[in-house]
Amino acid sequence: MITQLSDYFISGNMIHMSILTLLLAFVFLAAWKAPAWVWKLGLLALVSGILFGILGYYQIFDFTQSNGDVSPSVLMGGYKCALVPVIFGFIIFIVSLVINIFHTPRI
């Protein structure tokens, strides 16, 4: 389980996944110190994950353009790696929404 998670972390680009992990830590810190920021940090993580995914797709297109004929299995592996930060950004956003739901005042 841990090995599989670290493989996803590495395949999603170490820098991008580190930034998203810091945003996840900030979401938990904001839930404790500044609850009004939780939703905004989650939204920032979502937008960052989408941006990192677009950058991954740009790298795939650049590689395909420079190398010409690329096998479909290599191409699909690149697509899979480009989607990892997007999925992680969505997970962080969902976590921030759940935290935000529990922090809302009750009627």
Backbone as a printed PyTorch tensor [residue, N CA C, xyz], in Angstrom:
tensor([[[  0.8180,  -1.1910,   0.0000],
         [  0.0000,   0.0000,   0.0000],
         [  0.8660,   1.2610,   0.0000]],

        [[  1.8340,   1.3210,   0.9180],
         [  2.7090,   2.4940,   0.9960],
         [  3.5660,   2.5970,  -0.2600]],

        [[  4.0370,   1.4810,  -0.7750],
         [  4.8540,   1.5030,  -1.9800],
         [  4.0400,   2.0160,  -3.1560]],

        [[  2.7920,   1.6050,  -3.2450],
         [  1.9470,   2.0580,  -4.3290],
         [  1.6930,   3.5700,  -4.2260]],

        [[  1.4820,   4.0840,  -3.0230],
         [  1.2780,   5.5250,  -2.8560],
         [  2.5320,   6.3100,  -3.2220]],

        [[  3.6910,   5.7910,  -2.8580],
         [  4.9190,   6.4940,  -3.2200],
         [  5.1620,   6.4260,  -4.7220]],

        [[  4.7360,   5.3370,  -5.3720],
         [  4.8510,   5.2680,  -6.8280],
         [  3.9800,   6.3240,  -7.4940]],

        [[  2.7650,   6.5320,  -6.9720],
         [  1.9020,   7.5830,  -7.5000],
         [  2.5270,   8.9550,  -7.2670]],

        [[  3.1190,   9.1410,  -6.0970],
         [  3.7480,  10.4160,  -5.7740],
         [  4.8750,  10.7130,  -6.7500]],

        [[  5.6920,   9.7280,  -7.0370],
         [  6.8270,   9.9140,  -7.9400],
         [  6.3560,  10.0810,  -9.3780]],

        [[  5.3570,   9.3020,  -9.8030],
         [  4.9100,   9.3910, -11.1940],
         [  4.1640,  10.6850, -11.4770]],

        [[  3.6220,  11.3340, -10.4620],
         [  2.9020,  12.5840, -10.6550],
         [  3.7800,  13.8120, -10.6620]],

        [[  5.0840,  13.6520, -10.7390],
         [  6.0970,  14.7140, -10.7060],
         [  6.3040,  15.1630,  -9.2610]],

        [[  7.5020,  14.9510,  -8.7840],
         [  7.8220,  15.1920,  -7.3730],
         [  7.5290,  16.6270,  -6.9360]],

        [[  7.8510,  17.6010,  -7.7700],
         [  7.6490,  18.9910,  -7.3800],
         [  6.1580,  19.2960,  -7.2790]],

        [[  5.3900,  18.8730,  -8.2710],
         [  3.9550,  19.1500,  -8.2670],
         [  3.2580,  18.4510,  -7.1010]],

        [[  3.6080,  17.2170,  -6.8670],
         [  2.9740,  16.4750,  -5.7870],
         [  3.4020,  17.0190,  -4.4240]],

        [[  4.6290,  17.5240,  -4.3290],
         [  5.0660,  18.1430,  -3.0660],
         [  4.2760,  19.4100,  -2.7780]],

        [[  4.0320,  20.1960,  -3.8100],
         [  3.2340,  21.4170,  -3.6260],
         [  1.8210,  21.0540,  -3.1940]],

        [[  1.2330,  20.0440,  -3.8210],
         [ -0.1190,  19.6280,  -3.4440],
         [ -0.1500,  19.0540,  -2.0300]],

        [[  0.8930,  18.3470,  -1.6360],
         [  0.9520,  17.8190,  -0.2750],
         [  1.0640,  18.9490,   0.7440]],

        [[  1.8270,  19.9800,   0.4160],
         [  1.8950,  21.1530,   1.2950],
         [  0.5280,  21.8240,   1.4040]],

        [[ -0.2010,  21.8960,   0.2960],
         [ -1.5410,  22.4760,   0.3520],
         [ -2.4730,  21.6320,   1.2170]],

        [[ -2.3200,  20.3100,   1.1650],
         [ -3.1180,  19.4430,   2.0430],
         [ -2.7800,  19.7000,   3.5120]],

        [[ -1.4970,  19.8570,   3.8060],
         [ -1.0990,  20.1680,   5.1820],
         [ -1.6480,  21.5250,   5.6110]],

        [[ -1.6500,  22.4960,   4.7040],
         [ -2.2070,  23.8130,   5.0200],
         [ -3.7090,  23.7460,   5.2440]],

        [[ -4.3950,  22.8440,   4.5280],
         [ -5.8370,  22.6710,   4.7460],
         [ -6.0920,  22.1930,   6.1780]],

        [[ -5.3190,  21.2050,   6.6210],
         [ -5.4920,  20.7040,   7.9840],
         [ -5.0890,  21.7530,   9.0210]],

        [[ -4.0420,  22.5130,   8.7350],
         [ -3.6300,  23.5790,   9.6480],
         [ -4.6890,  24.6840,   9.6970]],

        [[ -5.2560,  25.0150,   8.5430],
         [ -6.2860,  26.0470,   8.5030],
         [ -7.5560,  25.5830,   9.2060]],

        [[ -7.8380,  24.2910,   9.1750],
         [ -9.0180,  23.7780,   9.8790],
         [ -8.8810,  24.0050,  11.3730]],

        [[ -7.6540,  24.0260,  11.8460],
         [ -7.4090,  24.2190,  13.2680],
         [ -7.3130,  25.7090,  13.6240]],

        [[ -6.6180,  26.4950,  12.7800],
         [ -6.3320,  27.8890,  13.0990],
         [ -7.2540,  28.8950,  12.4070]],

        [[ -7.5520,  28.6880,  11.1240],
         [ -8.3400,  29.6630,  10.3600],
         [ -9.3640,  28.9250,   9.4990]],

        [[-10.4900,  28.5330,  10.0690],
         [-11.4730,  27.7380,   9.3240],
         [-12.0270,  28.4140,   8.0740]],

        [[-11.9730,  29.7280,   7.9990],
         [-12.4900,  30.4180,   6.8190],
         [-11.6230,  30.1750,   5.5850]],

        [[-10.3890,  29.7580,   5.7820],
         [ -9.4740,  29.5410,   4.6700],
         [ -9.5250,  28.1320,   4.1170]],

        [[-10.2020,  27.2160,   4.7700],
         [-10.1700,  25.8080,   4.3710],
         [-10.6800,  25.6420,   2.9490]],

        [[-11.8330,  26.2180,   2.6590],
         [-12.4210,  26.0610,   1.3290],
         [-11.5340,  26.7000,   0.2610]],

        [[-10.9510,  27.8600,   0.5790],
         [-10.1050,  28.5560,  -0.3910],
         [ -8.8280,  27.7750,  -0.6760]],

        [[ -8.2470,  27.1740,   0.3510],
         [ -7.0500,  26.3630,   0.1350],
         [ -7.3710,  25.1030,  -0.6580]],

        [[ -8.5440,  24.5160,  -0.4020],
         [ -8.9660,  23.3600,  -1.1840],
         [ -9.1840,  23.7110,  -2.6420]],

        [[ -9.7730,  24.8610,  -2.8840],
         [ -9.9680,  25.3210,  -4.2510],
         [ -8.6250,  25.6070,  -4.9220]],

        [[ -7.6880,  26.1710,  -4.1750],
         [ -6.3440,  26.3950,  -4.7170],
         [ -5.6770,  25.0680,  -5.0790]],

        [[ -5.8640,  24.0530,  -4.2560],
         [ -5.2980,  22.7360,  -4.5590],
         [ -5.9330,  22.1460,  -5.8140]],

        [[ -7.2400,  22.3220,  -5.9670],
         [ -7.9220,  21.8110,  -7.1560],
         [ -7.4040,  22.4930,  -8.4170]],

        [[ -7.3280,  23.8060,  -8.3940],
         [ -6.8550,  24.5510,  -9.5620],
         [ -5.3890,  24.2280,  -9.8400]],

        [[ -4.5820,  24.0830,  -8.7910],
         [ -3.1720,  23.7300,  -8.9750],
         [ -3.0360,  22.3400,  -9.5810]],

        [[ -3.8430,  21.3950,  -9.1130],
         [ -3.8010,  20.0470,  -9.6770],
         [ -4.1680,  20.0400, -11.1500]],

        [[ -5.1760,  20.8310, -11.5240],
         [ -5.5530,  20.9140, -12.9330],
         [ -4.4350,  21.5600, -13.7450]],

        [[ -3.8180,  22.6210, -13.2010],
         [ -2.6990,  23.2580, -13.8880],
         [ -1.5370,  22.2880, -14.0680]],

        [[ -1.2070,  21.5230, -13.0280],
         [ -0.1130,  20.5650, -13.1330],
         [ -0.4400,  19.4660, -14.1280]],

        [[ -1.7030,  19.0770, -14.2100],
         [ -2.1150,  18.0990, -15.2150],
         [ -1.9570,  18.6450, -16.6240]],

        [[ -2.3190,  19.9130, -16.8210],
         [ -2.1530,  20.5360, -18.1340],
         [ -0.6720,  20.6210, -18.5000]],

        [[  0.1670,  20.9300, -17.5290],
         [  1.6140,  20.9440, -17.7900],
         [  2.1160,  19.5530, -18.1610]],

        [[  1.5640,  18.5160, -17.5310],
         [  1.9280,  17.1480, -17.8860],
         [  1.5150,  16.8030, -19.3060]],

        [[  0.3110,  17.2260, -19.6930],
         [ -0.1300,  16.9960, -21.0640],
         [  0.7320,  17.7660, -22.0600]],

        [[  1.1660,  18.9570, -21.6910],
         [  2.0740,  19.7120, -22.5530],
         [  3.3800,  18.9440, -22.7740]],

        [[  3.9020,  18.3320, -21.7110],
         [  5.1220,  17.5330, -21.8470],
         [  4.8910,  16.3240, -22.7450]],

        [[  3.7110,  15.7120, -22.6330],
         [  3.3910,  14.5700, -23.4980],
         [  3.3520,  15.0090, -24.9590]],

        [[  2.6890,  16.1280, -25.2310],
         [  2.5940,  16.6090, -26.6060],
         [  3.9560,  17.0090, -27.1500]],

        [[  4.7950,  17.6120, -26.3200],
         [  6.1420,  17.9950, -26.7410],
         [  6.9730,  16.7590, -27.0640]],

        [[  6.8790,  15.7300, -26.2210],
         [  7.6100,  14.4860, -26.4630],
         [  7.1380,  13.8210, -27.7510]],

        [[  5.8320,  13.8070, -27.9550],
         [  5.2810,  13.1800, -29.1600],
         [  5.7050,  13.9450, -30.4040]],

        [[  5.7250,  15.2620, -30.3240],
         [  6.1180,  16.0710, -31.4700],
         [  7.5930,  15.8720, -31.8060]],

        [[  8.4520,  15.7780, -30.8020],
         [  9.8860,  15.6610, -31.0730],
         [ 10.2900,  14.2510, -31.4970]],

        [[  9.5440,  13.2180, -31.0650],
         [  9.9350,  11.8470, -31.3830],
         [  9.1330,  11.2280, -32.5150]],

        [[  8.1040,  11.8860, -32.9670],
         [  7.3410,  11.3550, -34.0950],
         [  6.4300,  10.2150, -33.6950]],

        [[  6.7460,   9.0250, -34.1400],
         [  5.8890,   7.8610, -33.8990],
         [  6.1310,   7.3130, -32.4940]],

        [[  5.1160,   7.4050, -31.6490],
         [  5.1960,   6.9410, -30.2720],
         [  4.1690,   5.8250, -30.1040]],

        [[  4.5640,   4.7520, -29.4340],
         [  3.6380,   3.6350, -29.2510],
         [  2.4940,   4.0420, -28.3220]],

        [[  1.3280,   3.4600, -28.5430],
         [  0.1810,   3.8220, -27.7080],
         [  0.3750,   3.5100, -26.2270]],

        [[  1.1280,   2.4750, -25.8970],
         [  1.3290,   2.1450, -24.4860],
         [  2.1660,   3.2120, -23.7870]],

        [[  3.1590,   3.7590, -24.4620],
         [  3.9630,   4.8430, -23.8960],
         [  3.1050,   6.0950, -23.7440]],

        [[  2.2690,   6.3610, -24.7420],
         [  1.3970,   7.5270, -24.7040],
         [  0.3840,   7.4270, -23.5690]],

        [[ -0.2110,   6.2640, -23.3950],
         [ -1.1910,   6.0790, -22.3180],
         [ -0.5290,   6.1490, -20.9420]],

        [[  0.7090,   5.6740, -20.8390],
         [  1.4450,   5.8120, -19.5800],
         [  1.6900,   7.2690, -19.2340]],

        [[  1.9700,   8.0880, -20.2560],
         [  2.1330,   9.5220, -20.0250],
         [  0.8380,  10.1840, -19.6070]],

        [[ -0.2710,   9.7710, -20.2400],
         [ -1.5740,  10.3210, -19.8580],
         [ -1.9060,   9.9630, -18.4130]],

        [[ -1.5950,   8.7320, -18.0450],
         [ -1.8730,   8.2860, -16.6720],
         [ -1.0660,   9.1000, -15.6650]],

        [[  0.2000,   9.3420, -15.9570],
         [  1.0400,  10.1340, -15.0480],
         [  0.5880,  11.5870, -14.9830]],

        [[  0.0500,  12.1070, -16.0920],
         [ -0.4120,  13.4960, -16.0920],
         [ -1.6930,  13.6580, -15.2880]],

        [[ -2.4500,  12.5850, -15.1140],
         [ -3.7000,  12.6800, -14.3670],
         [ -3.5230,  12.5510, -12.8530]],

        [[ -2.3770,  12.0800, -12.3990],
         [ -2.1690,  11.8720, -10.9630],
         [ -2.3060,  13.1720, -10.1670]],

        [[ -1.6750,  14.2900, -10.5630],
         [ -1.8660,  15.5240,  -9.7850],
         [ -3.3020,  16.0440,  -9.8260]],

        [[ -3.9960,  15.8100, -10.9270],
         [ -5.3830,  16.2580, -11.0230],
         [ -6.2460,  15.4930, -10.0190]],

        [[ -6.0510,  14.1960,  -9.9510],
         [ -6.8180,  13.3680,  -9.0100],
         [ -6.4940,  13.7630,  -7.5740]],

        [[ -5.2130,  13.9910,  -7.2810],
         [ -4.8170,  14.3840,  -5.9320],
         [ -5.3990,  15.7490,  -5.5700]],

        [[ -5.4280,  16.6720,  -6.5290],
         [ -6.0430,  17.9740,  -6.2880],
         [ -7.5290,  17.8470,  -5.9880]],

        [[ -8.2290,  16.9610,  -6.7120],
         [ -9.6420,  16.7280,  -6.4330],
         [ -9.8410,  16.1250,  -5.0430]],

        [[ -8.9730,  15.2110,  -4.6550],
         [ -9.0860,  14.5980,  -3.3230],
         [ -8.9010,  15.6470,  -2.2340]],

        [[ -7.9240,  16.5240,  -2.4050],
         [ -7.6990,  17.5890,  -1.4190],
         [ -8.9070,  18.5190,  -1.3640]],

        [[ -9.4910,  18.8280,  -2.5170],
         [-10.6700,  19.6860,  -2.5450],
         [-11.8420,  19.0280,  -1.8230]],

        [[-12.0340,  17.7360,  -2.0200],
         [-13.1170,  17.0210,  -1.3340],
         [-12.8830,  17.0130,   0.1700]],

        [[-11.6350,  16.8010,   0.5900],
         [-11.3100,  16.8360,   2.0200],
         [-11.6120,  18.2150,   2.5950]],

        [[-11.2640,  19.2670,   1.8500],
         [-11.5350,  20.6110,   2.3550],
         [-13.0340,  20.8840,   2.4300]],

        [[-13.7960,  20.3540,   1.4910],
         [-15.2520,  20.5260,   1.5600],
         [-15.8450,  19.8140,   2.7670]],

        [[-15.3600,  18.6090,   3.0450],
         [-15.8600,  17.8650,   4.2030],
         [-15.5090,  18.6030,   5.4930]],

        [[-14.2820,  19.1050,   5.5840],
         [-13.8830,  19.8710,   6.7660],
         [-14.7250,  21.1330,   6.8790]],

        [[-14.9820,  21.7820,   5.7570],
         [-15.7810,  23.0030,   5.7660],
         [-17.2170,  22.7120,   6.1970]],

        [[-17.7660,  21.5880,   5.8330],
         [-19.1260,  21.2120,   6.2420],
         [-19.1910,  21.0600,   7.7530]],

        [[-18.1770,  20.4360,   8.3440],
         [-18.1920,  20.2370,   9.7750],
         [-17.8940,  21.5110,  10.5670]],

        [[-17.3230,  22.5140,   9.9170],
         [-17.0160,  23.7720,  10.5950],
         [-18.1360,  24.8020,  10.4670]],

        [[-19.1360,  24.5270,   9.6510],
         [-20.2170,  25.4990,   9.4980],
         [-21.0560,  25.5480,  10.7590]],

        [[-21.5800,  26.7100,  11.0980],
         [-22.4080,  26.8150,  12.3090],
         [-23.7070,  26.0380,  12.1590]],

        [[-24.1360,  25.4340,  13.2150],
         [-25.3620,  24.6410,  13.2090],
         [-26.5570,  25.5130,  13.5560]],

        [[-27.6870,  25.1990,  12.9810],
         [-28.9170,  25.9760,  13.2260],
         [-29.6150,  25.4740,  14.4550]]])
